[in-house]
Amino acid sequence: MYLPNQHTNRNQLIVNSIKHSSCRRSVYLGMFVFLAGSLALSPLALAVCNEGCIGFGSTFLGDDTVAARYGTAIGARARAYPKFNTANGANALYSDTTYGDVRDVAVGCNALFSAQHASGNMADGANALYSNTTGNTNVAEGYNALFSNQSGDRNTAIGFRALYQDSGSSNIALGFNAGANVISETGNVCIGYNVLGLAGENNAMRIDNIYSSVASTRAVYLNSDNKIGILVWSRKFKEEIKPMDRASEAVLALKPVTFRYKKNTEPSGARMFGLIAEDVEKVNPDLVTRNNKGEAETVRYEAVNAMLLNEFLKQHCKVEEQGRVGEEQDRTIARHQTGIRALASQLQKASDKLASIKSVPPVVASVKSPER
C-alpha cells in the first residue's frame, strides 16, 4: 500500500517485495520492469503528495501544498502563508509566496490566485477574486466573482460573474452577472439577474423587477441614513404636535415648473411637472431634503401636500364663514323686506284713505240772517 505521508517511493516498495521472495524473483523482476516502464510514461505517477501537520494548527494535503502557522491548505499547489489562511482547491492562494497575506479564505480552483499582500478576503468559487493582489476585506462567492479586482477593498460579490470587471471599492452585487459593468466605481449596489450597473456611476442602487412591479398600498421612502421604509403618520411616532396655522402660507409662494431630467438620470426624457429644490429652499428650508454635502436636492412633496391641505381648509373655513355671513345678511334683508312691505302696505292704506277723503265734496252750510 502507498502511504503518502511516509514519502515512500513506489518503485522502492516493489524492490523490497522482490527481496522477500527469492523463489519468485524472476517473476517479480519482470513485473518490476513492466511497472517501472508504466510509471515512467505517466507524469501523474511521479507527483509527490504532501500530507500532514507541522504544528501550530497547520494542516496540508496535496501536490506541492504548503501551509504555515494556523493555516489549512488542501489541493494541488494550494498555499496558506503566513498564518490564519485557508486555501482549499487547486492553486488556491497560489501566488502567496511572500508571507504577505493573513486571514484570507480561498475555496475553489484558482481562488485568490494572485493574492500577495492582502488580508481579510473571502473567495468561494473557481477563479473568485482571481486577480486580487492587495485588496482587503472583499467577499466573492461564485464562479469568476470579482475576477478582475486587484486592489479594491470592501467589495461583496455573490453570484456567477458578479462584479466581474470591478476594481473599485465598497460595491455590492447579488445575482447572476450582477454589477458586471461596474469597473472602477465605488458605492454601487446591484441586486438581481443581469442587473449590470453602469460604468462611471457612483453610489447608485439598482434592483431588478422594481420598475415592472405594481403596488397599491404604501409608498417607500429613504431617509438621510439610507434607511428604506414607509412614512408613518401615527401619533405614537410624533412629538411637539401643533396646528400648522400660517406656516402653510409659504406654499403660496412656490413656483411649479415643467422640465425634463438629464439623460443620465431619466433616459426616456419624459416631460415632468414639479418644483426646483433650490427655489423651494428659498421659500422654506424645511421643505427640502439634502445630500451628504448639505445641498438641497429633493422636495418634500408630502409636506407640500400637507401645507396645501391646510391652506385649502383655511380657505374652506373662510368660504363657510362668508356663507354664514351671507346667510345672515339674507335673513336680515328678508326681515327688512318684510318690514318694508308692511310699511308699504300701511302707506298704501293711508294713501287710499287720504284719496277717499279728497273725493268727498265739501258741504256748505246756509247762514240765516238775523231777524229784525
C-alpha positions as CSV (number, residue, x, y, z in Angstrom):
1,M,0.0,0.0,0.0
2,Y,1.3,3.5,-0.9
3,L,1.1,5.9,2.1
4,P,1.9,9.4,1.0
5,N,2.8,10.7,4.5
6,Q,5.6,8.2,4.7
7,H,7.2,9.8,1.5
8,T,7.9,6.3,0.2
9,N,8.8,5.7,-3.5
10,R,6.6,3.2,-5.3
11,N,9.5,1.6,-7.1
12,Q,11.3,1.1,-3.8
13,L,8.2,-0.8,-2.4
14,I,8.3,-3.1,-5.4
15,V,12.0,-3.8,-4.9
16,N,11.5,-4.6,-1.3
17,S,8.8,-7.1,-2.1
18,I,11.1,-8.8,-4.6
19,K,13.8,-9.2,-1.9
20,H,11.4,-11.0,0.4
21,S,10.6,-13.7,-2.2
22,S,13.8,-15.1,-3.8
23,C,12.0,-18.1,-5.3
24,R,9.8,-15.9,-7.5
25,R,12.5,-13.2,-8.0
26,S,12.5,-13.6,-11.8
27,V,8.7,-13.2,-11.9
28,Y,8.7,-10.1,-9.8
29,L,11.7,-8.7,-11.7
30,G,9.6,-8.9,-14.9
31,M,6.7,-7.2,-13.1
32,F,9.1,-4.5,-11.8
33,V,10.4,-3.8,-15.4
34,F,6.8,-3.5,-16.6
35,L,5.6,-1.3,-13.8
36,A,8.7,0.9,-13.9
37,G,8.1,1.5,-17.6
38,S,4.5,2.3,-17.0
39,L,5.3,4.7,-14.2
40,A,7.9,6.4,-16.4
41,L,5.3,7.1,-19.0
42,S,2.8,8.7,-16.6
43,P,3.6,12.2,-15.3
44,L,1.0,11.9,-12.6
45,A,2.7,8.9,-11.1
46,L,5.8,10.9,-10.4
47,A,4.0,13.5,-8.3
48,V,4.7,13.6,-4.6
49,C,1.6,14.2,-2.4
50,N,2.4,16.0,0.8
51,E,0.1,15.3,3.8
52,G,0.3,16.1,7.4
53,C,0.5,18.6,10.2
54,I,3.5,20.7,11.1
55,G,2.3,22.1,14.4
56,F,0.9,25.5,15.2
57,G,-2.5,24.3,14.0
58,S,-1.4,23.8,10.4
59,T,-2.8,21.1,8.0
60,F,-1.8,20.4,4.4
61,L,-2.7,17.9,1.8
62,G,-1.9,17.8,-1.9
63,D,0.8,18.1,-4.5
64,D,3.2,21.0,-3.8
65,T,0.9,22.1,-1.0
66,V,2.3,24.4,1.7
67,A,0.7,25.6,5.0
68,A,2.2,27.9,7.6
69,R,1.0,28.7,11.2
70,Y,-2.7,28.1,11.8
71,G,-3.2,27.6,8.1
72,T,-5.0,24.9,6.1
73,A,-4.0,24.1,2.5
74,I,-5.8,21.3,0.6
75,G,-5.3,20.8,-3.1
76,A,-2.5,20.8,-5.6
77,R,-0.3,23.9,-5.2
78,A,-2.6,25.4,-2.5
79,R,-0.8,27.8,-0.3
80,A,-1.6,29.0,3.2
81,Y,1.0,31.6,4.1
82,P,1.9,33.0,6.6
83,K,-0.8,32.4,9.2
84,F,-4.6,32.2,9.7
85,N,-5.1,31.5,6.0
86,T,-7.3,28.7,4.4
87,A,-6.7,27.5,0.9
88,N,-8.9,24.7,-0.3
89,G,-8.6,23.9,-4.0
90,A,-6.0,23.6,-6.8
91,N,-3.9,26.8,-7.0
92,A,-5.9,28.5,-4.2
93,L,-3.8,31.4,-2.9
94,Y,-1.1,30.1,-5.3
95,S,0.9,33.4,-5.5
96,D,1.2,34.0,-1.8
97,T,4.9,33.3,-1.5
98,T,6.0,36.4,0.3
99,Y,4.2,35.8,3.6
100,G,2.1,38.8,3.0
101,D,-1.5,37.5,3.2
102,V,-3.2,36.9,6.5
103,R,-6.8,35.9,7.4
104,D,-7.7,35.0,3.8
105,V,-10.1,32.2,2.9
106,A,-9.9,30.8,-0.6
107,V,-12.1,27.9,-1.6
108,G,-12.1,26.7,-5.2
109,C,-9.8,26.2,-8.1
110,N,-7.7,29.4,-8.6
111,A,-9.5,31.2,-5.8
112,L,-7.4,34.3,-4.8
113,F,-4.8,33.0,-7.2
114,S,-2.8,36.3,-7.4
115,A,-3.0,37.4,-3.8
116,Q,0.3,38.6,-2.4
117,H,-0.3,41.4,0.2
118,A,-4.0,41.1,1.0
119,S,-5.9,40.2,4.1
120,G,-9.4,39.5,5.3
121,N,-10.7,38.3,1.9
122,M,-13.2,35.5,1.3
123,A,-13.2,33.8,-2.1
124,D,-15.6,30.9,-2.6
125,G,-15.7,29.6,-6.2
126,A,-13.5,28.8,-9.1
127,N,-11.5,31.9,-10.1
128,A,-13.2,34.0,-7.4
129,L,-11.0,37.1,-6.7
130,Y,-8.5,35.6,-9.2
131,S,-6.7,38.9,-9.9
132,N,-6.7,40.3,-6.4
133,T,-3.2,41.2,-5.2
134,T,-3.5,43.8,-2.5
135,G,-7.3,44.3,-2.0
136,N,-8.6,43.7,1.5
137,T,-11.8,42.6,3.2
138,N,-13.5,41.5,-0.1
139,V,-16.1,38.8,-0.3
140,A,-16.6,36.9,-3.6
141,E,-18.9,33.8,-3.9
142,G,-19.4,32.3,-7.3
143,Y,-17.6,31.4,-10.4
144,N,-15.4,34.4,-11.6
145,A,-16.9,36.6,-8.9
146,L,-14.8,39.8,-8.5
147,F,-12.4,38.2,-11.1
148,S,-10.7,41.4,-12.1
149,N,-10.3,43.1,-8.8
150,Q,-6.7,43.9,-7.9
151,S,-6.6,46.4,-5.1
152,G,-10.2,47.4,-4.4
153,D,-11.4,47.0,-0.8
154,R,-14.7,46.1,0.9
155,N,-16.5,44.7,-2.1
156,T,-19.1,42.0,-1.9
157,A,-20.0,39.9,-4.9
158,I,-22.3,36.9,-4.7
159,G,-23.3,35.1,-7.9
160,F,-21.9,33.9,-11.3
161,R,-19.5,36.6,-12.6
162,A,-20.8,39.1,-10.1
163,L,-18.7,42.3,-10.2
164,Y,-16.6,40.6,-12.8
165,Q,-14.8,43.7,-14.0
166,D,-14.8,45.6,-10.8
167,S,-11.6,47.2,-9.5
168,G,-13.2,49.8,-7.3
169,S,-14.3,49.7,-3.6
170,S,-17.3,49.3,-1.5
171,N,-19.5,47.8,-4.2
172,I,-22.2,45.1,-3.7
173,A,-23.6,42.8,-6.3
174,L,-26.0,39.9,-5.7
175,G,-27.1,37.7,-8.6
176,F,-26.1,36.3,-12.0
177,N,-23.8,38.8,-13.8
178,A,-24.8,41.4,-11.2
179,G,-22.6,44.5,-11.4
180,A,-20.8,43.2,-14.4
181,N,-20.5,46.7,-15.9
182,V,-19.1,48.2,-12.8
183,I,-15.4,48.9,-13.4
184,S,-13.7,51.3,-11.1
185,E,-16.6,52.9,-9.4
186,T,-17.5,53.0,-5.7
187,G,-20.5,52.6,-3.5
188,N,-22.8,50.8,-6.1
189,V,-25.4,48.2,-5.3
190,C,-26.7,45.8,-7.9
191,I,-29.3,43.2,-7.0
192,G,-30.9,40.7,-9.4
193,Y,-30.4,38.7,-12.5
194,N,-28.3,40.7,-15.1
195,V,-28.5,44.0,-13.2
196,L,-25.3,45.1,-14.8
197,G,-24.8,48.5,-13.3
198,L,-23.4,51.5,-15.3
199,A,-19.7,52.4,-15.8
200,G,-18.9,55.9,-14.5
201,E,-21.8,55.9,-12.0
202,N,-21.0,56.0,-8.2
203,N,-23.2,55.5,-5.2
204,A,-26.1,54.1,-7.2
205,M,-28.5,51.3,-6.3
206,R,-30.2,49.1,-8.9
207,I,-32.7,46.4,-8.0
208,D,-34.3,44.1,-10.6
209,N,-38.1,43.9,-11.2
210,I,-38.9,47.1,-9.2
211,Y,-39.9,49.1,-12.3
212,S,-42.4,46.5,-13.5
213,S,-43.8,45.7,-10.1
214,V,-47.3,47.0,-9.4
215,A,-48.3,48.0,-5.8
216,S,-51.2,50.0,-4.4
217,T,-50.7,50.3,-0.7
218,R,-47.8,52.3,0.7
219,A,-45.1,54.4,-0.8
220,V,-41.4,53.7,0.2
221,Y,-39.2,56.5,1.4
222,L,-35.5,56.9,2.1
223,N,-34.0,58.9,5.0
224,S,-30.6,60.6,5.2
225,D,-29.1,57.5,6.8
226,N,-30.1,55.4,3.7
227,K,-32.8,53.6,5.7
228,I,-35.7,52.5,3.5
229,G,-39.2,52.3,4.9
230,I,-42.7,53.6,4.9
231,L,-43.7,57.1,6.1
232,V,-45.6,56.8,9.3
233,W,-48.2,59.2,10.5
234,S,-49.4,57.7,13.8
235,R,-49.4,60.0,16.8
236,K,-47.2,57.5,18.7
237,F,-44.3,58.3,16.4
238,K,-44.5,62.1,16.9
239,E,-43.9,64.9,19.3
240,E,-44.3,68.7,19.5
241,I,-47.6,68.4,17.6
242,K,-49.2,71.8,17.0
243,P,-51.5,73.4,14.4
244,M,-49.9,74.5,11.2
245,D,-51.7,77.8,11.2
246,R,-49.9,80.4,8.9
247,A,-46.8,78.2,8.3
248,S,-48.5,76.7,5.3
249,E,-48.8,80.1,3.6
250,A,-45.2,79.5,2.3
251,V,-46.7,77.1,-0.2
252,L,-48.4,80.0,-1.9
253,A,-45.0,81.4,-2.9
254,L,-43.9,78.2,-4.7
255,K,-43.5,78.3,-8.5
256,P,-44.3,75.0,-10.2
257,V,-42.5,74.3,-13.5
258,T,-42.3,71.8,-16.3
259,F,-39.0,70.2,-17.1
260,R,-37.1,67.1,-18.3
261,Y,-34.4,65.2,-16.4
262,K,-31.0,64.9,-18.0
263,K,-30.4,61.7,-19.9
264,N,-28.2,60.1,-17.3
265,T,-31.0,60.5,-14.7
266,E,-34.0,59.6,-16.9
267,P,-33.2,58.1,-20.2
268,S,-36.7,58.4,-21.6
269,G,-36.6,62.2,-21.4
270,A,-40.3,62.4,-20.4
271,R,-41.7,65.8,-19.6
272,M,-42.1,66.3,-15.8
273,F,-44.1,68.6,-13.6
274,G,-42.9,69.8,-10.2
275,L,-40.7,72.2,-8.3
276,I,-37.0,73.1,-8.2
277,A,-35.4,72.2,-4.9
278,E,-33.2,75.3,-4.7
279,D,-36.2,77.6,-5.3
280,V,-38.2,75.8,-2.7
281,E,-35.4,76.1,-0.2
282,K,-35.6,79.9,-0.5
283,V,-39.2,79.8,0.4
284,N,-39.0,77.3,3.2
285,P,-35.8,75.3,4.0
286,D,-37.9,72.7,5.8
287,L,-39.5,71.7,2.5
288,V,-36.3,70.1,1.1
289,T,-34.0,67.2,1.9
290,R,-30.3,67.5,1.4
291,N,-27.4,65.3,0.2
292,N,-24.4,64.4,2.3
293,K,-22.9,67.8,1.4
294,G,-25.8,69.7,2.9
295,E,-27.1,70.8,-0.6
296,A,-30.8,71.0,-1.3
297,E,-31.6,68.1,-3.5
298,T,-35.2,66.8,-3.1
299,V,-38.5,68.4,-2.5
300,R,-40.6,67.0,0.3
301,Y,-43.8,66.8,-1.7
302,E,-45.7,65.1,1.1
303,A,-45.1,68.2,3.3
304,V,-46.1,70.4,0.4
305,N,-49.3,68.4,0.1
306,A,-50.0,68.8,3.8
307,M,-49.5,72.6,3.6
308,L,-51.8,72.7,0.5
309,L,-54.4,70.8,2.6
310,N,-54.0,73.3,5.4
311,E,-54.4,76.3,3.1
312,F,-57.4,74.6,1.4
313,L,-59.0,74.0,4.8
314,K,-58.3,77.7,5.8
315,Q,-59.9,78.9,2.6
316,H,-62.8,76.5,3.1
317,C,-63.4,77.9,6.6
318,K,-63.3,81.4,5.1
319,V,-65.8,80.4,2.5
320,E,-68.0,78.8,5.1
321,E,-67.8,81.9,7.2
322,Q,-68.6,84.0,4.3
323,G,-71.5,81.7,3.6
324,R,-72.8,82.1,7.1
325,V,-72.4,85.9,6.9
326,G,-74.2,85.9,3.6
327,E,-77.0,83.8,5.0
328,E,-77.3,86.2,8.0
329,Q,-77.4,89.1,5.6
330,D,-80.0,87.3,3.5
331,R,-82.1,86.8,6.6
332,T,-81.6,90.5,7.6
333,I,-82.6,91.6,4.1
334,A,-85.6,89.3,4.2
335,R,-86.6,90.9,7.5
336,H,-86.1,94.3,6.1
337,Q,-88.0,93.4,3.0
338,T,-90.9,92.1,5.2
339,G,-90.9,95.4,7.2
340,I,-90.7,97.4,4.0
341,R,-93.6,95.5,2.6
342,A,-95.6,96.1,5.8
343,L,-94.7,99.7,5.8
344,A,-95.6,100.0,2.1
345,S,-99.0,98.4,2.9
346,Q,-99.6,100.9,5.7
347,L,-98.6,103.7,3.4
348,Q,-100.9,102.4,0.7
349,K,-103.8,102.3,3.2
350,A,-103.1,105.8,4.4
351,S,-102.8,107.0,0.8
352,D,-106.0,105.3,-0.1
353,K,-107.8,106.9,2.9
354,L,-106.5,110.3,2.0
355,A,-107.6,109.8,-1.5
356,S,-111.1,108.9,-0.4
357,I,-111.3,111.9,1.8
358,K,-110.3,114.2,-1.1
359,S,-113.1,112.7,-3.2
360,V,-115.9,113.8,-0.9
361,P,-117.4,117.3,-2.0
362,P,-117.4,120.0,0.7
363,V,-120.7,120.7,2.4
364,V,-121.6,124.5,2.6
365,A,-123.9,125.4,5.5
366,S,-126.6,128.0,4.8
367,V,-126.5,131.0,7.2
368,K,-129.8,132.7,8.1
369,S,-129.8,136.4,8.5
370,P,-131.0,137.6,11.9
371,E,-134.5,138.7,12.2
372,R,-135.1,142.2,12.6
